[in-house]
Amino acid sequence: MTRVWLHSPSFLLFGIWAGLCLFGLVMVTSASMEIASSKWGSIWHFSLRHCVHFLVASLCLLAVWLVPLNTWYRLHRLIFSGGLLLLGLVLIPYLGQEVNGSQRWIRLPVFSVQPAELFKLCFILYMAGFIARIEAIREGQNGLIRIIFLIALPVALLLLQPDFGSAVLIVLIGLAMLLVAGFPLKRLFGFGLILAGLAVLAVLTQPYRMRRLIAFVDPWADKYQAGYQLTQSLIAFGRGDLWGLGLGQGIQKMAYLPEPHTDFVFAVIGEELGLVGTLLVLGTFAVLLAIGLILSWRCLDKGRLFVAFLAVGITTLIGLQAVINTGASIGLLPTKGLTLPLVSYGGSSLVVNSVFIGILLRIQYELADTPTEAS
């Protein structure tokens, strides 16, 4: 076991996870002091809670690393059903907790859970098992209706919350996994067009989404209303310049930039650590994604289809969420309300993304320990 654990890809992957989590703890502390003081009377409110989240996430990573990958394959149908149930429960009044106009959390005695974050794991597990066990899907002979239903049902439940960002992620992850599985490009392109049309319809029928889109196109035209969050984020990046103002020295987090410790923590990084700091963060995610794709390729090469598709889904999710979060912060994409994986404040997000890393570590472990075993 020691030989496998110190195998360089595993050690590097674990180091990236630990580095991003600890860096996130530092940045969450810096970004949340003002809002924690004004709202809760203690500058350490969010940072202490984030420490608890990190400890829970660490235990979850270790627990997942100990679970054989065949166990996930045996349970993927049951896990998917449980995920759909959670997405339905969050819509029940009094059980689902509404925050900022969205009903995305389930209240528990001690803490709240965001089912959308947990469902990402459920969806990836089921999609990987579904594609791996049905050869006809990979050949594109049939099953299109089943695929559409598989993606459309959770997307509909997410849009009812509403959680448009997570719905988009689910669609893109599904398309990416089908692409790697060898689904015919013609059918995949047609399927993508249908989903894109539905996404446009979802934007056009909701006034607040239209306001976000207009603010994205020209945030300065309404810099005190719809474009306020983006303009404040851009100001933060402008103030940071090349090297930043210094850790803890940012101004935008002090009641100017909304959600500085969650959705827009990347803007705080840009202001306090400058262009150099943001590029280091992006570079770290790039290395993480490269490791995930290499693991997927190695699994495909050894015939471990379920594990390969699982690695693709995890890598795609982390990569897309990082791209969407950072892209929204710098004005390249409309705001979606998605956190920066392993960095932003948020217990559900941190735990689920740590579980993903634990699964990737398990994949690396099994590849090194039993390289010829097929799924």
Secondary structure, DSSP 8 states (H G I E B T S, - for coil): -HHHHTSHHHHHHHHHHHHHHHHHHHHHHHHHHHHHHHHHS-TTHHHHHHHHHHHHHHHHHHHHHTS-HHHHHHHHHHHHHHHHHHHHHTTSTTTEEEETTEEEEEE-SS-EE-HHHHHHHHHHHHHHHHHHH-HHHHHTSS-HHHHHHHHHHHHHHHHTTT-HHHHHHHHHHHHHHHHHTT--HHHHHHHHHHHHHHHHHHHHT-HHHHHHHHHHH-GGGGTTTTTHHHHHHHHHHHHHTTT-S-TT--STTTTTSSSTTTTTHHHHHHHHHHHHHHHHHHHHHHHHHHHHHHHHHHHHHTT-HHHHHHHHHHHHHHHHHHHHHHHHHTTSS-------TTTSS-HHHHHHHHHHHHHHHHHHHHHHH-TT---
